[in-house]
Amino acid sequence: MAKTTAKLVQIPPDNIKRNPDNPRIIFREHEMQELLDSIHEVGIRVPITVYEDRQHYVLIDGERRWRCATQLNLPEMPAIVHPKPTKLENLLMMFNIHNVRVAWDLLPMAFKLREIRDLIAKEGQPTNHKRLATITGLSAPTVKRAFEILDLPTRYRELLLEEAKKPKEKQEVTADLFVEILKSRNVIEKYLPEVFETVTPQNYLDSMVAKYRAKTIPSVTAFRSVSKIARAKRAGESPENAEPVIVRLVRDRGFTVEDAYDQTVRRAYEYRDLTTRAEKLASEIKHYKSIRDMPEALREVLRELRTELNRLFGRE
């Protein structure tokens, strides 16, 4: 973009157009009403940012303020005018101005990320996740998640857009749900691919979404337990035992993640955690020369532990 000094002017809202490259397409009603009330009371304190395009101005920053000004029939509003950017510059400005302020909903952002990827590909630049993260200010994992969300079936993308219009506290389905399900599916594909010889990855996705919406699976973080089941071998359990349980999780509507976890790896992970804690305790008490050097509370716990150890070892 050419280096030209920006200028502050007053512009009629009707002479301003929204930016087609703004990834923010969700404007929640209650949030807009709060801003509308504020502007009605005290006016627009922070100028919007625009660029001039022929006989109109196009928004760079401030679409919510502009929408409110239009609704309130304000005759003009303060705006800082910048030179017209290229298509790629425009998209990158959207990310660098907006997303550092308030994180966008993942799906709308993903649509614009795809446009950026295609534009820099035409220029012969790298389009990997790390490069996209660098130029947009996002993290590489966020870029990866965005493209995974783009690959969802149309019905799920439409569901996310509809849910995103609701206040956050009333949203039943968010991108986080799909992020967690896809993570667990990726782990299954890596560590227990035999599952998808019986059911398909799409079967898994559909079943997990349906169970979450039916409250059979109570939280999005529950899918992390599915990943633990798929990595059964790491916990010292047989993958052959885990595979039919995950298949049942997909096919049986009433079978929960907790049920599957209990039947496969729960005890193994509990044993592993207990071993880790016991090793840490053994390491820590080596620093004491005598039981008398220990705080009374610790001595009491160790006495109880000794009683239980004597009971167990006495049965060997």
N, C-alpha and C positions, 0 to 999 in steps of 0.2 A: 504494500500500500504506500502511496506517495506520502512523504513527510510534509504535511500541511497543518498549520496551527488550527486547532479546533476553536469554534466560536459558540458563544451562548446566545440563543435567540428565543423569542416567543413564537410558537407555532400553533395554529388551530388544529385540534385533534383530528378533524376531518381531512386534514392534509397529510396525515401520517398513515402508513400501512404497517401491518405486522410483518415480522421477518419470517419468510418461509423456511429458513434454516434453523429456527429456534427449536431445539429439542423439547422445550417445555410446551406440551400441548394439553396438559391437565391443569385446570384452574378450579380448585375446589370452592364451592359456593360460599361456605361459611368464612373461608379465608378472604375471599373477595369482598364479602360484606363488611368485614372488619376494616379493610383498607378503604372501602368506599365511605364508611362512616368517618374515618379519620380525615380523608381528603375533604369531605363535605364540611368538616368542622374547622380545619386549620389550613387547608389548601395543599398544594404539592410543594414540599420543602426541598426535595432532591430532584434535580433536573433529569429527564430521561436522556438517553443517548441515541442519536440517529445518524444516518448518512443520507445525502441528497441523491435522488434518482429521478432525473428529468423534472417533472412538475410536482413530484411528491417527495416525502421523506420516508425512510424505512427504519424501523426500530432496530437498535442494537441491544439496548438495555432499557427496561421499564415498561414491558407490555402490560403488566397489571395496573400500573399507574395510568397508562394510556386508555385502557379499557374503562377504568373508573371515570376518567375525565370525559370520555365520550358519553358514558351513561348519565353523568351529571350535567351534560351540555355546557361544559366550560368553554368559553370563547377561545382560549389559548392556554398553552402550558409551556413551562420552561424546558428547553432542550439544548444539549450540546451537540453540535453538528461536526461530524468527522468526514474525511474523504471516503468515497465509495470503495469498498474492498473487492477483491476477487471472490469467486465462489468459495475457494478453499479458505481464504483469509476470513471470510464471513463465518464459516462453520467453526473455525478454530477460535474466533473471538467469542462466539456463543459459549463454547466450553470454558475458555479462560476467564470470562467475565462472570458467568452464571454459576457454573458447577462448583466453584470454590466457595460460593456464598451459601447456597442451599442445594443439597444433592437432588438431582432430578430422579423421577421414576425411571427404573432401569430400562423398561421396554422402549419408551420414546427416545431415550438417550441412545439405545442400541441402533435404532433406525438411522440416526444421524452419524453414528460411528461408522456404519456401513458406507454411507456416502463419502465420508472422509477417506476411508480405506480405498474406495474406488478412485477417488480423485488423485490421491498420491500414487496409486498404482499407475495411472496414466502418465504421471511425471517420472516414472521409473524408480520411485523411492521404495524402500522396504515397507511391507505392510504387516509385519508380525506384531504380536500383541505388545511387545516391549516398545516398539517404535510408536505405535498408536498411543500408548500410555504417555510417552515422553512429550508428544506434541499437543496432547489434550489436557495434560495435568491429572489424568486419572491414574489409578494403580493398574499394573498389569493383570492382577486377578480380577479387578472390576471389568476390564476390557474382555477378558476371557468369559466371564459370566454373561456379559452383554450379548456376545455372539452365540452363546448357548441358548439364551432366551429367544433370540431371533429364530433359532431352528425349531422352536416349539410348533406344534400344529396350530393352524389358524384359529381354531376354537379356543385354545388356551391364550393366545395373544389377545383375542377379542375380550376374553374374560378379564384379563389383567387390566386392559384399558377401561373397561366398565367399572371394575372395582376401584381403580385409582381415582375415579371421580368422587368417591365417597370420602368423608373425613377419615383420617388414618385409623382412628380408634374403632371405626365401624367396618373396616375392610376385612372380609372373611378370607380372601385369597390375595396374597401379595407375591411379588417376584421372589421373595425369600423362600417361599414354599418350593418353587421350582428349582431354585438354586440348590437347596438341600436334597431334594429328590434326585436331581441330576448328579450331584456329587456321589450319593450312595450308589446310583446306577453305574457310574464310572468305576467305582471300587469293585462292584460285582463283576463287571466286564474284565477287570484286571486280575482279580484274585480267584474268582469263582465263575469263569465263563460258561461252565456246564449248565448253569441256571438258564441261560438264554438258548440252550438247545431244547428246552422244554417249554418255556414261555418266551415271548419276545420282549425286547427293550420297551416297545410301545405298550405291551400288556402291563409291564411293571409301572410305567409312568401313569397310565390310566387308573390302575388299581390303587396306587398310592394317593393320587389326587382324590379319587372317590372316597377312600377311607378317611382322609383328612377332613373332607367336607362333611362326612357323616359322623365326625368326632370319634371314629374308631381309633384313629391316631390323634392324640390330643395336642401335639405341638410340632412345629417344623423341626425342632432339634431332635425329635425322636428318630429321625432317619439316620442319625449318626450311629445309632445302635445297629442298624442294618449293615453299615460299613464294618462295624466290629465283628458281626457275624460272618461277613464275607471274608474277613481276615482271620478266620478261626485258627488257621495253622500257626499264626504268630502267637496265639494265646495257648498253644499246645493242644488244641482240639482238632479232630479230624474234619477236613473239608467235606468229606463224603457225607457226614452227618448234617452239615450245615446246608448243603445244596437242596435237599428235599424240603427243608423247613422254609427256605426263602421262596421256593416254588409254591408251597402252601400259603405263604403270606400273600402272594399275588392272587391265588385262586380262591381262597377262603375269605369271604367278606367279614366274618366275625373274628378272624384270627388277627391278633394285634402284634405290633412290634415287640411289646413287652413279653407276650407269650413266646414269640420266636426267640427272643434273647434268653428267656428262662430255660428254654429247651436245648440251647446250644452252648453259649459261651459265658453265661453269667458267672458260674462257679469258677471257671478258668481265670476270668479277669479278677474275680475277688481273691483267688489264691495268689495271683501275680501281685496284686496290690498289697496283700498281707505280707508277702515275702519281701517286697520292697521296704515296707515300714519296719519289718523285723530286722532287716539288714541295717537300716538307718539307726534303729535303736541300739543294736549291738555296737555299731561304730561309735555312737555318741557316749555310751556308758564306759567305753574303754578309756575315756579321758579322766575318769575318776579313779583315784588311788584306793579309796575306801568308801564303803557305804555311808560312813559318817560325813563324808564330804558332800553328800547329796542333800537337796532340800527335802523336808519331811514328806511333802506331797508326792515327790518322785519315788521316795523310798517305799511309801505305802502302795503305790501302783506296782512297783517291782515285786513287792511281797505277794501281791495278788497274782501277778504273772508267774512267779515261782510256784505258787500253789497249783495253778493250772498246768504248768509244765510238768511238775512232779506227777500230777494225776495222769497226764497223757503218756509220759515216758514210762510210768510205772506199769502201763498196760502192754508194753512192748514184749 
